[in-house]
Amino acid sequence: MKENLSNFTGSYSFSQEEILSLAKFFRKNENDISFSLFKFSKYIESLIYSNMTLEEVDKFYNED
């Protein structure tokens, strides 16, 4: 593999189900998330908070 990884780019449209799954995964594993994924995890969390009421967020993160 080349040393310069700055050429790794791409685009992907996440489904609602994928975003919800990622949000729960990141929340459950927040103490183990690497620094390189921290910014992405905060982006996913911001999607949750911008698309749900606080009551919905609370219910979402507290259901199994």
C-alpha positions, 0 to 999 in steps of 0.5 A, spaced: 500 500 500 502 506 498 504 511 504 500 517 501 493 515 503 490 522 502 487 519 495 482 515 499 475 518 497 468 516 496 461 518 497 456 514 500 449 515 502 447 512 508 440 509 509 436 511 515 436 504 518 444 505 517 444 512 521 440 509 527 444 503 527 451 507 527 448 512 532 447 506 537 453 503 536 457 509 537 453 511 543 454 504 546 462 504 544 463 511 545 469 510 550 472 505 545 472 510 539 478 511 535 480 518 534 480 517 527 472 516 528 470 521 533 469 526 528 464 521 524 461 519 530 459 526 532 456 527 525 452 521 526 450 524 533 448 531 530 443 527 525 440 524 530 439 530 534 437 534 528 431 529 526 428 527 533 425 531 538 429 530 545 424 526 547 425 521 541 432 521 542 431 519 549 427 514 548 431 512 542 438 511 546 434 508 552 431 502 548 434 495 547 
